Amino acid sequence: MKSSNPMTGSFRDLSSLLNPKSVAMVGASDRPGSAGRLVLENLKNLNYPGKVYAVNPIPSTSIEVILGVRRDAEFGPVVIFGSGGILIELVKDSVLRFPPTDHCEAISMIGASCGAKLLRGFRGRPAADVNSLATALVGLS
């Protein structure tokens, strides 16, 4: 039964919502124990027949960082780099510099962060592309 007016007491056909032909999983992950992996595993274990699209998949080897520009009330614009994800809250890791930032200064910022050791490769994880991070920082300034 369909109704264009929800106030009539009728309800719309919800079959497309309750039985979707596809699912987009934002934050899909292969990291054991993560919410993104749990949802994907549940879809698989329950034999979901539709197509699953992994949006912004997060590989277990990824390292999250934060980079940006903000306007400090006292100093004006500053470029920010630091550890991202939960580490930004846990270790309060951020390095600030005044723009404009060149490639050498950007590499220095990355090296001064607490997460620099992770970015160089740690416990068998691959090293990050620090030059690309530096290029992104230069582009922000």
N, CA, C and O atoms as CSV, one atom per row, in Angstrom:
chain,resi,resn,atom,element,x,y,z
A,1,MET,N,N,0.851,-1.167,0.000
A,1,MET,CA,C,0.000,0.000,0.000
A,1,MET,C,C,0.897,1.231,0.000
A,1,MET,O,O,1.875,1.282,0.747
A,2,LYS,N,N,0.583,2.211,-0.818
A,2,LYS,CA,C,1.365,3.432,-0.898
A,2,LYS,C,C,0.492,4.619,-0.547
A,2,LYS,O,O,-0.709,4.632,-0.813
A,3,SER,N,N,1.121,5.616,0.057
A,3,SER,CA,C,0.424,6.847,0.366
A,3,SER,C,C,1.418,7.978,0.283
A,3,SER,O,O,2.541,7.849,0.770
A,4,SER,N,N,1.032,9.090,-0.326
A,4,SER,CA,C,1.930,10.229,-0.398
A,4,SER,C,C,1.804,11.100,0.845
A,4,SER,O,O,2.601,12.020,1.032
A,5,ASN,N,N,0.827,10.833,1.690
A,5,ASN,CA,C,0.614,11.618,2.897
A,5,ASN,C,C,0.785,10.723,4.117
A,5,ASN,O,O,-0.067,9.874,4.381
A,6,PRO,N,N,1.893,10.901,4.879
A,6,PRO,CA,C,2.114,10.035,6.043
A,6,PRO,C,C,1.096,10.238,7.148
A,6,PRO,O,O,1.029,9.421,8.066
A,7,MET,N,N,0.299,11.299,7.094
A,7,MET,CA,C,-0.667,11.580,8.152
A,7,MET,C,C,-1.946,10.748,8.009
A,7,MET,O,O,-2.786,10.757,8.909
A,8,THR,N,N,-2.106,10.039,6.903
A,8,THR,CA,C,-3.337,9.279,6.674
A,8,THR,C,C,-3.350,7.957,7.421
A,8,THR,O,O,-4.382,7.286,7.443
A,9,GLY,N,N,-2.253,7.563,8.028
A,9,GLY,CA,C,-2.194,6.299,8.736
A,9,GLY,C,C,-1.692,5.174,7.852
A,9,GLY,O,O,-1.409,4.081,8.342
A,10,SER,N,N,-1.578,5.423,6.566
A,10,SER,CA,C,-1.037,4.427,5.657
A,10,SER,C,C,0.482,4.518,5.684
A,10,SER,O,O,1.047,5.447,6.261
A,11,PHE,N,N,1.127,3.566,5.068
A,11,PHE,CA,C,2.581,3.617,5.001
A,11,PHE,C,C,3.022,3.340,3.574
A,11,PHE,O,O,2.290,2.758,2.773
A,12,ARG,N,N,4.239,3.773,3.282
A,12,ARG,CA,C,4.812,3.573,1.960
A,12,ARG,C,C,5.362,2.163,1.840
A,12,ARG,O,O,5.580,1.479,2.841
A,13,ASP,N,N,5.580,1.744,0.625
A,13,ASP,CA,C,6.226,0.468,0.350
A,13,ASP,C,C,7.692,0.602,0.758
A,13,ASP,O,O,8.432,1.372,0.145
A,14,LEU,N,N,8.114,-0.122,1.764
A,14,LEU,CA,C,9.472,-0.032,2.300
A,14,LEU,C,C,10.382,-1.146,1.786
A,14,LEU,O,O,11.493,-1.310,2.290
A,15,SER,N,N,9.939,-1.899,0.813
A,15,SER,CA,C,10.730,-3.049,0.371
A,15,SER,C,C,12.103,-2.643,-0.166
A,15,SER,O,O,13.073,-3.373,0.036
A,16,SER,N,N,12.209,-1.503,-0.843
A,16,SER,CA,C,13.525,-1.095,-1.353
A,16,SER,C,C,14.466,-0.696,-0.222
A,16,SER,O,O,15.683,-0.807,-0.374
A,17,LEU,N,N,13.939,-0.241,0.893
A,17,LEU,CA,C,14.759,0.106,2.051
A,17,LEU,C,C,15.144,-1.144,2.843
A,17,LEU,O,O,16.281,-1.271,3.299
A,18,LEU,N,N,14.205,-2.054,3.001
A,18,LEU,CA,C,14.444,-3.244,3.810
A,18,LEU,C,C,15.124,-4.377,3.045
A,18,LEU,O,O,15.699,-5.280,3.653
A,19,ASN,N,N,15.060,-4.333,1.721
A,19,ASN,CA,C,15.685,-5.356,0.875
A,19,ASN,C,C,16.451,-4.675,-0.260
A,19,ASN,O,O,16.077,-4.810,-1.425
A,20,PRO,N,N,17.507,-3.952,0.068
A,20,PRO,CA,C,18.218,-3.195,-0.967
A,20,PRO,C,C,18.948,-4.119,-1.948
A,20,PRO,O,O,19.362,-5.223,-1.595
A,21,LYS,N,N,19.094,-3.642,-3.178
A,21,LYS,CA,C,19.809,-4.407,-4.204
A,21,LYS,C,C,21.313,-4.222,-4.068
A,21,LYS,O,O,22.091,-5.021,-4.590
A,22,SER,N,N,21.723,-3.165,-3.366
A,22,SER,CA,C,23.145,-2.919,-3.143
A,22,SER,C,C,23.314,-2.138,-1.845
A,22,SER,O,O,22.385,-1.494,-1.358
A,23,VAL,N,N,24.542,-2.215,-1.294
A,23,VAL,CA,C,24.874,-1.509,-0.053
A,23,VAL,C,C,26.198,-0.793,-0.260
A,23,VAL,O,O,27.147,-1.382,-0.777
A,24,ALA,N,N,26.272,0.470,0.138
A,24,ALA,CA,C,27.530,1.213,0.139
A,24,ALA,C,C,28.032,1.248,1.574
A,24,ALA,O,O,27.378,1.810,2.451
A,25,MET,N,N,29.195,0.646,1.813
A,25,MET,CA,C,29.780,0.572,3.150
A,25,MET,C,C,30.864,1.628,3.271
A,25,MET,O,O,31.958,1.464,2.731
A,26,VAL,N,N,30.565,2.719,3.983
A,26,VAL,CA,C,31.532,3.792,4.194
A,26,VAL,C,C,32.461,3.398,5.334
A,26,VAL,O,O,32.005,3.020,6.413
A,27,GLY,N,N,33.781,3.490,5.089
A,27,GLY,CA,C,34.757,3.130,6.110
A,27,GLY,C,C,35.035,1.640,6.169
A,27,GLY,O,O,35.435,1.121,7.211
A,28,ALA,N,N,34.825,0.949,5.054
A,28,ALA,CA,C,35.127,-0.484,5.004
A,28,ALA,C,C,36.594,-0.695,5.377
A,28,ALA,O,O,37.449,0.127,5.049
A,29,SER,N,N,36.876,-1.799,6.063
A,29,SER,CA,C,38.238,-2.030,6.539
A,29,SER,C,C,38.568,-3.513,6.546
A,29,SER,O,O,37.688,-4.359,6.704
A,30,ASP,N,N,39.861,-3.817,6.371
A,30,ASP,CA,C,40.309,-5.198,6.534
A,30,ASP,C,C,40.997,-5.388,7.885
A,30,ASP,O,O,41.569,-6.446,8.147
A,31,ARG,N,N,40.943,-4.372,8.741
A,31,ARG,CA,C,41.575,-4.427,10.055
A,31,ARG,C,C,40.727,-5.266,11.014
A,31,ARG,O,O,39.576,-4.913,11.267
A,32,PRO,N,N,41.265,-6.372,11.557
A,32,PRO,CA,C,40.498,-7.229,12.465
A,32,PRO,C,C,39.925,-6.440,13.644
A,32,PRO,O,O,40.614,-5.625,14.257
A,33,GLY,N,N,38.664,-6.697,13.946
A,33,GLY,CA,C,38.015,-6.060,15.081
A,33,GLY,C,C,37.417,-4.698,14.782
A,33,GLY,O,O,36.716,-4.145,15.630
A,34,SER,N,N,37.667,-4.138,13.610
A,34,SER,CA,C,37.132,-2.813,13.294
A,34,SER,C,C,35.659,-2.917,12.918
A,34,SER,O,O,35.198,-3.957,12.446
A,35,ALA,N,N,34.934,-1.834,13.132
A,35,ALA,CA,C,33.514,-1.804,12.788
A,35,ALA,C,C,33.312,-2.017,11.298
A,35,ALA,O,O,32.387,-2.718,10.887
A,36,GLY,N,N,34.177,-1.415,10.485
A,36,GLY,CA,C,34.064,-1.569,9.041
A,36,GLY,C,C,34.216,-3.013,8.596
A,36,GLY,O,O,33.521,-3.457,7.681
A,37,ARG,N,N,35.100,-3.738,9.221
A,37,ARG,CA,C,35.284,-5.153,8.874
A,37,ARG,C,C,34.113,-5.985,9.381
A,37,ARG,O,O,33.648,-6.891,8.689
A,38,LEU,N,N,33.636,-5.685,10.583
A,38,LEU,CA,C,32.526,-6.431,11.169
A,38,LEU,C,C,31.282,-6.352,10.280
A,38,LEU,O,O,30.620,-7.364,10.051
A,39,VAL,N,N,30.968,-5.173,9.788
A,39,VAL,CA,C,29.798,-5.020,8.925
A,39,VAL,C,C,29.972,-5.826,7.641
A,39,VAL,O,O,29.049,-6.520,7.216
A,40,LEU,N,N,31.149,-5.740,7.020
A,40,LEU,CA,C,31.402,-6.505,5.797
A,40,LEU,C,C,31.299,-8.009,6.047
A,40,LEU,O,O,30.729,-8.740,5.236
A,41,GLU,N,N,31.852,-8.469,7.170
A,41,GLU,CA,C,31.781,-9.897,7.503
A,41,GLU,C,C,30.334,-10.338,7.730
A,41,GLU,O,O,29.939,-11.426,7.310
A,42,ASN,N,N,29.550,-9.492,8.394
A,42,ASN,CA,C,28.143,-9.834,8.624
A,42,ASN,C,C,27.380,-9.933,7.315
A,42,ASN,O,O,26.570,-10.843,7.142
A,43,LEU,N,N,27.623,-9.014,6.391
A,43,LEU,CA,C,26.966,-9.084,5.086
A,43,LEU,C,C,27.317,-10.384,4.373
A,43,LEU,O,O,26.461,-11.020,3.758
A,44,LYS,N,N,28.587,-10.767,4.464
A,44,LYS,CA,C,29.041,-12.007,3.820
A,44,LYS,C,C,28.449,-13.231,4.515
A,44,LYS,O,O,27.933,-14.133,3.855
A,45,ASN,N,N,28.523,-13.263,5.844
A,45,ASN,CA,C,28.046,-14.422,6.611
A,45,ASN,C,C,26.535,-14.610,6.500
A,45,ASN,O,O,26.039,-15.732,6.610
A,46,LEU,N,N,25.816,-13.536,6.288
A,46,LEU,CA,C,24.361,-13.622,6.154
A,46,LEU,C,C,23.941,-13.820,4.701
A,46,LEU,O,O,22.756,-13.760,4.373
A,47,ASN,N,N,24.930,-14.058,3.830
A,47,ASN,CA,C,24.690,-14.322,2.409
A,47,ASN,C,C,23.895,-13.209,1.730
A,47,ASN,O,O,22.959,-13.469,0.974
A,48,TYR,N,N,24.283,-11.964,2.013
A,48,TYR,CA,C,23.622,-10.836,1.356
A,48,TYR,C,C,23.753,-11.006,-0.159
A,48,TYR,O,O,24.869,-11.126,-0.664
A,49,PRO,N,N,22.642,-11.018,-0.892
A,49,PRO,CA,C,22.694,-11.324,-2.319
A,49,PRO,C,C,23.069,-10.144,-3.222
A,49,PRO,O,O,23.376,-10.335,-4.399
A,50,GLY,N,N,23.044,-8.948,-2.679
A,50,GLY,CA,C,23.296,-7.770,-3.510
A,50,GLY,C,C,24.762,-7.414,-3.642
A,50,GLY,O,O,25.637,-8.093,-3.105
A,51,LYS,N,N,25.009,-6.353,-4.354
A,51,LYS,CA,C,26.366,-5.839,-4.564
A,51,LYS,C,C,26.753,-4.983,-3.360
A,51,LYS,O,O,25.941,-4.200,-2.866
A,52,VAL,N,N,28.004,-5.130,-2.883
A,52,VAL,CA,C,28.524,-4.326,-1.775
A,52,VAL,C,C,29.627,-3.431,-2.322
A,52,VAL,O,O,30.581,-3.914,-2.932
A,53,TYR,N,N,29.495,-2.131,-2.105
A,53,TYR,CA,C,30.487,-1.164,-2.548
A,53,TYR,C,C,31.262,-0.663,-1.327
A,53,TYR,O,O,30.676,-0.105,-0.400
A,54,ALA,N,N,32.568,-0.864,-1.331
A,54,ALA,CA,C,33.419,-0.386,-0.237
A,54,ALA,C,C,33.796,1.065,-0.539
A,54,ALA,O,O,34.570,1.328,-1.460
A,55,VAL,N,N,33.254,2.001,0.231
A,55,VAL,CA,C,33.529,3.419,0.058
A,55,VAL,C,C,34.573,3.832,1.084
A,55,VAL,O,O,34.423,3.538,2.270
A,56,ASN,N,N,35.632,4.509,0.644
A,56,ASN,CA,C,36.726,4.894,1.526
A,56,ASN,C,C,37.266,3.706,2.300
A,56,ASN,O,O,37.360,3.757,3.526
A,57,PRO,N,N,37.623,2.629,1.596
A,57,PRO,CA,C,38.175,1.495,2.343
A,57,PRO,C,C,39.454,1.896,3.053
A,57,PRO,O,O,40.275,2.633,2.507
A,58,ILE,N,N,39.616,1.409,4.264
A,58,ILE,CA,C,40.774,1.739,5.072
A,58,ILE,C,C,41.612,0.474,5.237
A,58,ILE,O,O,41.254,-0.399,6.027
A,59,PRO,N,N,42.727,0.359,4.503
A,59,PRO,CA,C,43.551,-0.838,4.668
A,59,PRO,C,C,44.203,-0.869,6.047
A,59,PRO,O,O,44.465,0.178,6.640
A,60,SER,N,N,44.459,-2.059,6.548
A,60,SER,CA,C,45.034,-2.195,7.889
A,60,SER,C,C,46.427,-1.597,7.978
A,60,SER,O,O,46.907,-1.330,9.080
A,61,THR,N,N,47.089,-1.379,6.850
A,61,THR,CA,C,48.438,-0.812,6.878
A,61,THR,C,C,48.421,0.713,6.792
A,61,THR,O,O,49.482,1.337,6.759
A,62,SER,N,N,47.243,1.317,6.754
A,62,SER,CA,C,47.186,2.768,6.591
A,62,SER,C,C,47.583,3.505,7.870
A,62,SER,O,O,47.442,2.992,8.980
A,63,ILE,N,N,48.077,4.708,7.677
A,63,ILE,CA,C,48.433,5.593,8.783
A,63,ILE,C,C,47.669,6.892,8.562
A,63,ILE,O,O,47.834,7.545,7.531
A,64,GLU,N,N,46.843,7.264,9.517
A,64,GLU,CA,C,46.047,8.471,9.366
A,64,GLU,C,C,46.850,9.679,9.824
A,64,GLU,O,O,47.547,9.638,10.838
A,65,VAL,N,N,46.737,10.751,9.054
A,65,VAL,CA,C,47.381,12.016,9.414
A,65,VAL,C,C,46.365,13.137,9.256
A,65,VAL,O,O,45.336,12.983,8.598
A,66,ILE,N,N,46.676,14.249,9.867
A,66,ILE,CA,C,45.869,15.449,9.692
A,66,ILE,C,C,46.768,16.522,9.109
A,66,ILE,O,O,47.904,16.706,9.547
A,67,LEU,N,N,46.250,17.223,8.124
A,67,LEU,CA,C,46.964,18.375,7.607
A,67,LEU,C,C,45.940,19.420,7.228
A,67,LEU,O,O,44.843,19.096,6.772
A,68,GLY,N,N,46.300,20.666,7.417
A,68,GLY,CA,C,45.362,21.735,7.124
A,68,GLY,C,C,45.954,23.095,7.401
A,68,GLY,O,O,47.134,23.237,7.718
A,69,VAL,N,N,45.109,24.077,7.273
A,69,VAL,CA,C,45.477,25.460,7.560
A,69,VAL,C,C,44.398,26.019,8.469
A,69,VAL,O,O,43.209,25.796,8.243
A,70,ARG,N,N,44.806,26.731,9.476
A,70,ARG,CA,C,43.818,27.403,10.328
A,70,ARG,C,C,44.301,28.819,10.600
A,70,ARG,O,O,45.490,29.113,10.476
A,71,ARG,N,N,43.387,29.681,10.968
A,71,ARG,CA,C,43.733,31.054,11.290
A,71,ARG,C,C,43.739,31.196,12.807
A,71,ARG,O,O,42.697,31.147,13.461
A,72,ASP,N,N,44.938,31.371,13.346
A,72,ASP,CA,C,45.105,31.591,14.775
A,72,ASP,C,C,44.749,33.044,15.078
A,72,ASP,O,O,45.138,33.950,14.341
A,73,ALA,N,N,44.008,33.264,16.163
A,73,ALA,CA,C,43.569,34.613,16.508
A,73,ALA,C,C,44.737,35.565,16.741
A,73,ALA,O,O,44.629,36.756,16.450
A,74,GLU,N,N,45.853,35.055,17.264
A,74,GLU,CA,C,46.998,35.901,17.578
A,74,GLU,C,C,48.035,35.948,16.464
A,74,GLU,O,O,48.624,36.998,16.208
A,75,PHE,N,N,48.264,34.806,15.794
A,75,PHE,CA,C,49.358,34.726,14.839
A,75,PHE,C,C,48.941,34.739,13.374
A,75,PHE,O,O,49.796,34.878,12.499
A,76,GLY,N,N,47.659,34.599,13.087
A,76,GLY,CA,C,47.202,34.551,11.703
A,76,GLY,C,C,47.224,33.133,11.177
A,76,GLY,O,O,47.120,32.185,11.955
A,77,PRO,N,N,47.360,32.966,9.856
A,77,PRO,CA,C,47.296,31.616,9.285
A,77,PRO,C,C,48.499,30.762,9.683
A,77,PRO,O,O,49.635,31.237,9.715
A,78,VAL,N,N,48.220,29.479,9.988
A,78,VAL,CA,C,49.268,28.511,10.291
A,78,VAL,C,C,48.944,27.201,9.575
A,78,VAL,O,O,47.781,26.820,9.444
A,79,VAL,N,N,49.993,26.520,9.115
A,79,VAL,CA,C,49.855,25.207,8.491
A,79,VAL,C,C,50.013,24.168,9.592
A,79,VAL,O,O,50.889,24.288,10.448
A,80,ILE,N,N,49.147,23.134,9.566
A,80,ILE,CA,C,49.125,22.111,10.608
A,80,ILE,C,C,49.424,20.746,9.999
A,80,ILE,O,O,48.906,20.409,8.935
A,81,PHE,N,N,50.261,19.961,10.676
A,81,PHE,CA,C,50.483,18.558,10.331
A,81,PHE,C,C,50.572,17.761,11.617
A,81,PHE,O,O,51.125,18.240,12.607
A,82,GLY,N,N,50.033,16.548,11.615
A,82,GLY,CA,C,50.159,15.697,12.792
A,82,GLY,C,C,49.558,14.333,12.578
A,82,GLY,O,O,49.034,14.025,11.507
A,83,SER,N,N,49.639,13.521,13.609
A,83,SER,CA,C,49.022,12.200,13.577
A,83,SER,C,C,47.516,12.376,13.539
A,83,SER,O,O,46.965,13.256,14.201
A,84,GLY,N,N,46.856,11.537,12.761
A,84,GLY,CA,C,45.409,11.630,12.639
A,84,GLY,C,C,44.709,10.512,13.369
A,84,GLY,O,O,45.302,9.818,14.194
A,85,GLY,N,N,43.437,10.346,13.056
A,85,GLY,CA,C,42.636,9.299,13.686
A,85,GLY,C,C,42.571,9.500,15.186
A,85,GLY,O,O,42.463,10.629,15.665
A,86,ILE,N,N,42.638,8.401,15.928
A,86,ILE,CA,C,42.551,8.500,17.386
A,86,ILE,C,C,43.819,9.086,17.995
A,86,ILE,O,O,43.795,9.596,19.115
A,87,LEU,N,N,44.937,9.012,17.253
A,87,LEU,CA,C,46.196,9.520,17.804
A,87,LEU,C,C,46.177,11.026,18.012
A,87,LEU,O,O,46.853,11.531,18.908
A,88,ILE,N,N,45.409,11.759,17.195
A,88,ILE,CA,C,45.367,13.210,17.366
A,88,ILE,C,C,44.798,13.565,18.739
A,88,ILE,O,O,45.196,14.561,19.343
A,89,GLU,N,N,43.871,12.749,19.225
A,89,GLU,CA,C,43.305,12.988,20.547
A,89,GLU,C,C,44.161,12.371,21.649
A,89,GLU,O,O,44.288,12.930,22.738
A,90,LEU,N,N,44.744,11.216,21.351
A,90,LEU,CA,C,45.503,10.487,22.359
A,90,LEU,C,C,46.832,11.154,22.693
A,90,LEU,O,O,47.160,11.324,23.868
A,91,VAL,N,N,47.600,11.533,21.672
A,91,VAL,CA,C,48.931,12.094,21.925
A,91,VAL,C,C,49.020,13.589,21.626
A,91,VAL,O,O,50.079,14.197,21.782
A,92,LYS,N,N,47.901,14.180,21.194
A,92,LYS,CA,C,47.864,15.633,20.918
A,92,LYS,C,C,49.027,16.035,20.001
A,92,LYS,O,O,49.756,16.988,20.277
A,93,ASP,N,N,49.179,15.288,18.914
A,93,ASP,CA,C,50.302,15.465,18.006
A,93,ASP,C,C,49.964,16.437,16.889
A,93,ASP,O,O,49.171,16.111,16.006
A,94,SER,N,N,50.545,17.610,16.913
A,94,SER,CA,C,50.422,18.527,15.781
A,94,SER,C,C,51.646,19.430,15.733
A,94,SER,O,O,52.188,19.841,16.758
A,95,VAL,N,N,52.061,19.725,14.500
A,95,VAL,CA,C,53.198,20.614,14.253
A,95,VAL,C,C,52.652,21.786,13.468
A,95,VAL,O,O,51.948,21.597,12.475
A,96,LEU,N,N,52.969,22.999,13.902
A,96,LEU,CA,C,52.472,24.219,13.255
A,96,LEU,C,C,53.625,25.001,12.638
A,96,LEU,O,O,54.709,25.085,13.216
A,97,ARG,N,N,53.384,25.569,11.466
A,97,ARG,CA,C,54.360,26.456,10.814
A,97,ARG,C,C,53.599,27.581,10.141
A,97,ARG,O,O,52.423,27.443,9.803
A,98,PHE,N,N,54.291,28.704,9.952
A,98,PHE,CA,C,53.703,29.814,9.212
A,98,PHE,C,C,53.840,29.562,7.717
A,98,PHE,O,O,54.883,29.096,7.258
A,99,PRO,N,N,52.792,29.866,6.953
A,99,PRO,CA,C,52.933,29.762,5.499
A,99,PRO,C,C,53.696,30.977,4.965
A,99,PRO,O,O,53.779,31.983,5.670
A,100,PRO,N,N,54.244,30.931,3.781
A,100,PRO,CA,C,54.205,29.778,2.895
A,100,PRO,C,C,55.223,28.726,3.335
A,100,PRO,O,O,56.270,29.041,3.901
A,101,THR,N,N,54.885,27.487,3.060
A,101,THR,CA,C,55.742,26.356,3.417
A,101,THR,C,C,56.327,25.770,2.137
A,101,THR,O,O,55.594,25.492,1.188
A,102,ASP,N,N,57.642,25.582,2.107
A,102,ASP,CA,C,58.253,24.930,0.941
A,102,ASP,C,C,58.415,23.433,1.245
A,102,ASP,O,O,58.117,22.983,2.352
A,103,HIS,N,N,58.882,22.678,0.267
A,103,HIS,CA,C,58.990,21.228,0.407
A,103,HIS,C,C,59.914,20.835,1.565
A,103,HIS,O,O,59.613,19.905,2.314
A,104,CYS,N,N,61.015,21.530,1.705
A,104,CYS,CA,C,61.979,21.235,2.769
A,104,CYS,C,C,61.343,21.459,4.147
A,104,CYS,O,O,61.514,20.641,5.051
A,105,GLU,N,N,60.618,22.554,4.300
A,105,GLU,CA,C,59.940,22.861,5.569
A,105,GLU,C,C,58.843,21.827,5.854
A,105,GLU,O,O,58.639,21.429,7.001
A,106,ALA,N,N,58.147,21.401,4.807
A,106,ALA,CA,C,57.092,20.393,4.974
A,106,ALA,C,C,57.693,19.071,5.446
A,106,ALA,O,O,57.138,18.425,6.334
A,107,ILE,N,N,58.811,18.664,4.867
A,107,ILE,CA,C,59.497,17.440,5.310
A,107,ILE,C,C,59.914,17.585,6.772
A,107,ILE,O,O,59.815,16.633,7.545
A,108,SER,N,N,60.380,18.771,7.149
A,108,SER,CA,C,60.771,19.040,8.534
A,108,SER,C,C,59.568,18.920,9.473
A,108,SER,O,O,59.684,18.360,10.563
A,109,MET,N,N,58.417,19.442,9.052
A,109,MET,CA,C,57.198,19.345,9.863
A,109,MET,C,C,56.826,17.881,10.104
A,109,MET,O,O,56.514,17.481,11.226
A,110,ILE,N,N,56.864,17.098,9.036
A,110,ILE,CA,C,56.496,15.685,9.135
A,110,ILE,C,C,57.465,14.969,10.083
A,110,ILE,O,O,57.047,14.164,10.915
A,111,GLY,N,N,58.761,15.270,9.950
A,111,GLY,CA,C,59.773,14.657,10.808
A,111,GLY,C,C,59.651,15.054,12.265
A,111,GLY,O,O,60.064,14.301,13.146
A,112,ALA,N,N,59.089,16.228,12.537
A,112,ALA,CA,C,58.940,16.709,13.911
A,112,ALA,C,C,57.694,16.149,14.598
A,112,ALA,O,O,57.520,16.329,15.803
A,113,SER,N,N,56.835,15.479,13.849
A,113,SER,CA,C,55.609,14.949,14.448
A,113,SER,C,C,55.904,13.662,15.222
A,113,SER,O,O,56.873,12.957,14.939
A,114,CYS,N,N,55.057,13.376,16.194
A,114,CYS,CA,C,55.200,12.133,16.968
A,114,CYS,C,C,55.000,10.908,16.085
A,114,CYS,O,O,55.547,9.842,16.366
A,115,GLY,N,N,54.216,11.056,15.017
A,115,GLY,CA,C,53.931,9.937,14.134
A,115,GLY,C,C,54.980,9.696,13.063
A,115,GLY,O,O,54.804,8.812,12.225
A,116,ALA,N,N,56.077,10.465,13.068
A,116,ALA,CA,C,57.104,10.322,12.033
A,116,ALA,C,C,57.665,8.908,11.985
A,116,ALA,O,O,57.945,8.388,10.905
A,117,LYS,N,N,57.831,8.287,13.138
A,117,LYS,CA,C,58.375,6.924,13.187
A,117,LYS,C,C,57.433,5.948,12.484
A,117,LYS,O,O,57.884,5.039,11.787
A,118,LEU,N,N,56.135,6.134,12.666
A,118,LEU,CA,C,55.155,5.291,11.975
A,118,LEU,C,C,55.234,5.493,10.467
A,118,LEU,O,O,55.126,4.538,9.699
A,119,LEU,N,N,55.423,6.739,10.049
A,119,LEU,CA,C,55.467,7.061,8.625
A,119,LEU,C,C,56.703,6.480,7.938
A,119,LEU,O,O,56.676,6.205,6.739
A,120,ARG,N,N,57.768,6.297,8.684
A,120,ARG,CA,C,58.998,5.720,8.111
A,120,ARG,C,C,58.908,4.196,7.975
A,120,ARG,O,O,59.777,3.572,7.367
A,121,GLY,N,N,57.871,3.613,8.534
A,121,GLY,CA,C,57.704,2.157,8.531
A,121,GLY,C,C,58.003,1.645,9.928
A,121,GLY,O,O,59.063,1.936,10.482
A,122,PHE,N,N,57.089,0.895,10.497
A,122,PHE,CA,C,57.225,0.470,11.880
A,122,PHE,C,C,56.631,-0.920,12.035
A,122,PHE,O,O,55.527,-1.185,11.560
A,123,ARG,N,N,57.356,-1.798,12.693
A,123,ARG,CA,C,56.901,-3.167,12.963
A,123,ARG,C,C,56.420,-3.877,11.702
A,123,ARG,O,O,55.358,-4.498,11.684
A,124,GLY,N,N,57.210,-3.772,10.672
A,124,GLY,CA,C,56.903,-4.480,9.436
A,124,GLY,C,C,55.929,-3.784,8.509
A,124,GLY,O,O,55.662,-4.269,7.409
A,125,ARG,N,N,55.400,-2.663,8.937
A,125,ARG,CA,C,54.481,-1.916,8.064
A,125,ARG,C,C,55.291,-1.137,7.043
A,125,ARG,O,O,56.413,-0.718,7.328
A,126,PRO,N,N,54.736,-0.941,5.866
A,126,PRO,CA,C,55.475,-0.199,4.832
A,126,PRO,C,C,55.580,1.279,5.178
A,126,PRO,O,O,54.741,1.828,5.891
A,127,ALA,N,N,56.617,1.905,4.664
A,127,ALA,CA,C,56.787,3.346,4.857
A,127,ALA,C,C,55.745,4.095,4.038
A,127,ALA,O,O,55.323,3.634,2.978
A,128,ALA,N,N,55.339,5.245,4.540
A,128,ALA,CA,C,54.387,6.097,3.826
A,128,ALA,C,C,55.120,6.909,2.770
A,128,ALA,O,O,56.344,7.032,2.812
A,129,ASP,N,N,54.385,7.451,1.844
A,129,ASP,CA,C,54.938,8.316,0.805
A,129,ASP,C,C,55.051,9.731,1.379
A,129,ASP,O,O,54.177,10.572,1.167
A,130,VAL,N,N,56.136,9.975,2.106
A,130,VAL,CA,C,56.334,11.255,2.801
A,130,VAL,C,C,56.460,12.408,1.808
A,130,VAL,O,O,56.023,13.520,2.103
A,131,ASN,N,N,57.047,12.165,0.648
A,131,ASN,CA,C,57.149,13.231,-0.350
A,131,ASN,C,C,55.787,13.714,-0.821
A,131,ASN,O,O,55.590,14.910,-1.040
A,132,SER,N,N,54.844,12.786,-0.978
A,132,SER,CA,C,53.489,13.192,-1.360
A,132,SER,C,C,52.802,13.972,-0.250
A,132,SER,O,O,52.074,14.927,-0.518
A,133,LEU,N,N,53.032,13.566,1.007
A,133,LEU,CA,C,52.496,14.335,2.126
A,133,LEU,C,C,53.062,15.742,2.133
A,133,LEU,O,O,52.335,16.713,2.343
A,134,ALA,N,N,54.371,15.850,1.901
A,134,ALA,CA,C,55.022,17.161,1.867
A,134,ALA,C,C,54.452,18.010,0.743
A,134,ALA,O,O,54.205,19.202,0.927
A,135,THR,N,N,54.244,17.408,-0.412
A,135,THR,CA,C,53.661,18.137,-1.543
A,135,THR,C,C,52.272,18.656,-1.192
A,135,THR,O,O,51.921,19.784,-1.536
A,136,ALA,N,N,51.477,17.827,-0.502
A,136,ALA,CA,C,50.142,18.263,-0.081
A,136,ALA,C,C,50.224,19.436,0.899
A,136,ALA,O,O,49.437,20.378,0.806
A,137,LEU,N,N,51.174,19.380,1.836
A,137,LEU,CA,C,51.345,20.482,2.792
A,137,LEU,C,C,51.738,21.772,2.071
A,137,LEU,O,O,51.225,22.846,2.385
A,138,VAL,N,N,52.648,21.661,1.108
A,138,VAL,CA,C,53.068,22.839,0.329
A,138,VAL,C,C,51.853,23.415,-0.400
A,138,VAL,O,O,51.672,24.631,-0.449
A,139,GLY,N,N,51.032,22.546,-0.959
A,139,GLY,CA,C,49.847,22.991,-1.677
A,139,GLY,C,C,48.847,23.724,-0.789
A,139,GLY,O,O,48.133,24.609,-1.261
A,140,LEU,N,N,48.791,23.368,0.477
A,140,LEU,CA,C,47.889,24.053,1.407
A,140,LEU,C,C,48.351,25.455,1.759
A,140,LEU,O,O,47.539,26.330,2.059
A,141,SER,N,N,49.665,25.664,1.721
A,141,SER,CA,C,50.159,26.955,2.161
A,141,SER,C,C,50.172,27.928,1.007
A,141,SER,O,O,50.561,29.084,1.179
